Amino acid sequence: SVVVAVVATGAIFIYTLGSFDISLGASVAVSALVGGIVYNKTESLVIMFAACLGVAVFIGLFNSVLASIFNLPVFVTTIAMLSVLNALVLVLIKMNGTGSEIRVPMMAVSRLNTTQFKIFVLAAFFLVCILVFSFTKVGRMQKFQGGNPICAKLSGISVKKMSIIAFIMSGIGVGLGACLSIVYAPTLTRNTASSVGMDVIIAIVFGGMPVSGGARSKIYAAVIGAFSMTLLSQIMVMFNLNSGIGQMVKAAIFILVVFLATSD
């Protein structure tokens, strides 16, 4: 829940612009793998966390710059990046792991694998995002751009600048999510964070965020959606429903929420 909430909170800035990034899960995986490799080389948690954040922000900036240079919609760029990042996951594991995994010693991160630490990371990042999103002109301009991009451009708002800021904030969320993924499961494989990308989309919509972005965007939608999804999953576990049925239920709720939001 915390990993999805952290990544989704950063992704809110992209969704506010009326765009979406489907490569977030792969970005988390690549960032975590690089972090694991760096730790095994340096045995420093600080450098490992810095590597996760640096790689995630770089990927986000690369997406935004690529979209700006070729004037492509963000989702088109991220579709291409999804394939590239998935391939990079396999390359990193093959070159630096055992062929199937990259392992960070559990004793190195066990003291951080606590609910208190994870909630602290989420709360700190959430407060920073609230400050930027709700109390600065950056948040207001992004809402304006998402609601009416043509009018925003004519008003002098830099579309490229807003896109870069959005991807930086999203990159920070991805980097923190990668760090927490290592802390929670220090054995990293090709399946690391494999469901995060779709979970982020569902969490944001499930939390009440309109898919069109704009003025109705809510920074808290990511946290509400992420923990609501977990509650729903636990309820299904109580009724002994298998994972396949659980995914079908989530998909049905996702479609229903999108329908209600767009028909309002």
PADOBA-32042 format. One line per 8 residues: number of its first residue (from 1); their letters; for each residue z, x, y of C-alpha. Coordinates in Angstrom, 3 decimals. Layout:
N
NUM = A = Z,X,Y  ...
***
This chain:
264
1 = SVVVAVVA = 0.000,0.000,0.000  0.927,2.718,2.473  -2.228,4.743,1.816  -4.429,1.685,2.349  -2.411,0.657,5.419  -2.697,4.106,7.021  -6.434,4.436,6.384  -7.095,0.846,7.461
9 = TGAIFIYT = -5.080,1.244,10.675  -7.317,4.100,11.754  -10.416,2.195,10.645  -9.498,-0.687,12.980  -10.990,1.343,15.841  -14.372,1.397,14.072  -14.211,-2.266,13.146  -13.362,-3.191,16.734
17 = LGSFDISL = -16.772,-1.831,17.769  -18.403,-4.302,15.381  -19.189,-1.575,12.829  -17.701,-0.628,9.489  -17.403,2.525,7.415  -17.797,2.154,3.648  -17.329,5.879,2.989  -13.586,5.911,3.763
25 = GASVAVSA = -12.501,6.088,0.122  -14.805,9.032,-0.567  -13.578,10.707,2.635  -9.983,10.396,1.414  -10.972,11.925,-1.942  -12.807,14.898,-0.399  -9.995,15.542,2.095  -7.374,15.399,-0.656
33 = LVGGIVYN = -9.357,17.739,-2.913  -9.808,20.285,-0.122  -6.093,19.978,0.646  -5.256,20.607,-2.997  -7.518,23.663,-3.102  -5.971,25.023,0.092  -2.448,24.562,-1.264  -3.281,26.414,-4.463
41 = KTESLVIM = -4.613,29.288,-2.335  -1.806,29.397,0.262  1.150,27.531,-1.340  1.864,26.040,2.089  2.326,22.287,2.549  1.786,22.611,6.303  -1.600,24.290,5.845  -2.473,21.758,3.152
49 = FAACLGVA = -1.743,18.829,5.493  -3.681,20.541,8.290  -6.655,21.009,5.955  -6.612,17.321,4.955  -6.556,16.214,8.587  -9.175,18.739,9.674  -11.654,17.824,6.939  -11.173,14.074,7.496
57 = VFIGLFNS = -11.674,14.318,11.268  -14.733,16.546,10.769  -16.301,13.987,8.403  -15.621,11.217,10.908  -17.128,13.201,13.776  -20.149,14.075,11.654  -20.713,10.368,10.952  -20.503,9.440,14.632
65 = VLASIFNL = -22.724,12.301,15.812  -25.297,11.592,13.099  -25.431,7.936,14.115  -25.763,8.891,17.788  -28.532,11.467,17.274  -30.723,9.191,15.157  -29.614,5.971,16.909  -28.706,4.429,13.575
73 = PVFVTTIA = -26.132,1.710,12.931  -22.854,3.238,11.788  -22.900,1.453,8.440  -26.309,2.978,7.626  -24.954,6.459,8.286  -21.837,5.854,6.208  -23.898,4.551,3.275  -25.705,7.902,3.192
81 = MLSVLNAL = -22.414,9.777,3.617  -20.896,7.846,0.717  -23.434,9.376,-1.668  -23.003,12.844,-0.165  -19.209,12.720,-0.348  -19.189,11.408,-3.924  -21.403,14.330,-4.923  -19.135,16.722,-3.023
89 = VLVLIKMN = -16.130,15.443,-4.978  -17.805,16.492,-8.231  -18.798,19.877,-6.802  -15.281,20.640,-5.559  -13.694,19.739,-8.887  -16.222,21.773,-10.844  -15.931,24.872,-8.622  -12.183,24.916,-7.987
97 = GTGSEIRV = -10.547,22.875,-10.726  -10.448,22.753,-14.481  -13.747,20.905,-14.609  -12.100,17.486,-14.487  -9.203,17.826,-12.038  -7.531,19.830,-9.295  -3.786,19.980,-9.725  -1.107,20.559,-7.088
105 = PMMAVSRL = 2.270,21.509,-8.631  4.399,18.381,-8.740  7.524,20.289,-7.748  5.839,21.280,-4.495  5.427,17.694,-3.287  8.137,15.838,-5.223  10.627,15.981,-2.359  8.117,14.157,-0.138
113 = NTTQFKIF = 7.344,11.485,-2.718  9.854,9.026,-1.284  9.524,5.601,0.270  11.258,6.839,3.427  8.713,9.613,4.015  5.722,7.354,3.411  7.040,4.611,5.692  7.803,7.225,8.360
121 = VLAAFFLV = 4.203,8.500,8.274  2.844,4.954,8.460  5.207,3.951,11.280  4.457,7.067,13.350  0.688,6.656,13.032  0.928,2.918,13.660  2.856,3.475,16.905  0.278,6.009,18.115
129 = CILVFSFT = -2.532,3.566,17.321  -0.748,0.722,19.129  -0.357,2.942,22.181  -4.052,3.890,22.234  -5.359,0.454,21.237  -3.187,-1.805,23.383  -1.972,0.269,26.329  -4.929,2.458,27.303
137 = KVGRMQKF = -8.378,1.757,28.690  -9.889,3.143,25.480  -8.707,0.118,23.500  -9.897,-2.307,26.181  -13.324,-0.686,26.394  -13.734,-0.707,22.612  -12.903,-4.418,22.461  -15.386,-5.048,25.279
145 = QGGNPICA = -18.069,-3.051,23.492  -17.463,-4.837,20.205  -17.605,-8.244,21.863  -20.692,-7.647,24.018  -22.319,-4.208,23.548  -25.149,-4.820,26.006  -22.837,-5.925,28.787  -20.474,-3.044,28.029
153 = KLSGISVK = -23.322,-0.527,28.295  -24.491,-2.031,31.591  -20.914,-1.765,32.861  -21.001,2.009,32.385  -19.075,2.275,29.128  -20.297,5.212,27.026  -21.181,3.896,23.584  -21.271,7.401,22.127
161 = KMSIIAFI = -17.871,8.322,23.585  -16.233,5.171,22.221  -17.802,5.809,18.814  -16.517,9.397,18.733  -12.981,8.309,19.682  -13.067,5.574,17.034  -14.108,8.014,14.311  -11.484,10.555,15.397
169 = MSGIGVGL = -8.727,7.932,15.054  -10.186,6.826,11.734  -10.369,10.462,10.605  -6.692,10.987,11.377  -5.863,7.930,9.262  -8.047,9.232,6.430  -6.390,12.654,6.625  -2.900,11.162,6.478
177 = GACLSIVY = -4.002,8.933,3.593  -5.265,12.035,1.760  -1.913,13.773,2.288  -0.025,10.769,0.948  -2.406,10.546,-2.015  -1.577,14.145,-2.956  2.143,13.456,-2.589  1.925,10.351,-4.776
185 = APTLTRNT = -0.471,11.706,-7.429  -0.826,15.521,-7.217  -3.351,15.600,-10.063  -6.639,14.944,-8.279  -9.718,13.736,-10.174  -13.078,12.155,-9.427  -11.281,8.787,-9.394  -8.843,9.763,-6.640
193 = ASSVGMDV = -8.870,7.075,-3.921  -11.823,5.412,-5.661  -10.650,1.914,-4.703  -9.430,2.748,-1.194  -12.750,2.050,0.534  -13.015,-1.545,-0.667  -9.262,-2.110,-0.348  -9.445,-1.123,3.322
201 = IIAIVFGG = -12.198,-3.645,4.031  -10.318,-6.415,2.227  -6.999,-5.496,3.881  -8.440,-5.564,7.397  -10.100,-8.946,6.900  -7.139,-10.297,4.916  -4.853,-9.355,7.805  -6.774,-11.549,10.238
209 = MPVSGGAR = -9.238,-9.070,11.742  -12.633,-10.638,12.603  -15.536,-8.824,10.973  -17.412,-8.948,14.275  -14.750,-6.927,16.126  -14.398,-7.506,19.851  -11.541,-8.983,21.847  -9.951,-10.719,18.846
217 = SKIYAAVI = -9.348,-7.400,17.060  -5.758,-6.776,16.024  -4.270,-3.354,15.304  -1.573,-4.842,13.072  -4.118,-6.561,10.787  -4.391,-3.457,8.601  -0.670,-3.273,7.798  -0.320,-7.010,7.228
225 = GAFSMTLL = -3.402,-7.065,5.011  -2.436,-4.006,2.958  1.041,-5.256,2.098  -0.201,-8.826,1.567  -2.676,-7.496,-0.998  0.129,-5.690,-2.800  2.253,-8.842,-2.812  -0.695,-10.770,-4.232
233 = SQIMVMFN = -1.193,-8.109,-6.923  2.478,-8.272,-7.908  2.317,-12.056,-8.159  -0.682,-11.775,-10.485  1.195,-9.213,-12.587  4.097,-11.677,-12.888  1.662,-14.220,-14.324  0.254,-11.604,-16.734
241 = LNSGIGQM = -3.233,-11.706,-15.218  -5.352,-8.676,-16.078  -6.949,-6.411,-13.481  -10.374,-8.027,-13.856  -9.052,-11.461,-12.927  -7.079,-9.856,-10.111  -10.239,-8.366,-8.627  -11.980,-11.724,-8.882
249 = VKAAIFIL = -9.115,-13.418,-7.056  -9.218,-10.795,-4.287  -12.979,-11.230,-3.946  -12.629,-15.009,-3.704  -9.911,-14.718,-1.046  -12.008,-12.181,0.854  -15.005,-14.532,0.964  -12.776,-17.452,1.984
257 = VVFLATSD = -11.128,-15.518,4.821  -14.508,-14.293,6.135  -15.875,-17.843,5.970  -12.927,-19.267,7.886  -13.107,-16.478,10.479  -16.827,-16.881,11.112  -16.745,-20.681,11.191  -13.974,-20.783,13.803
***
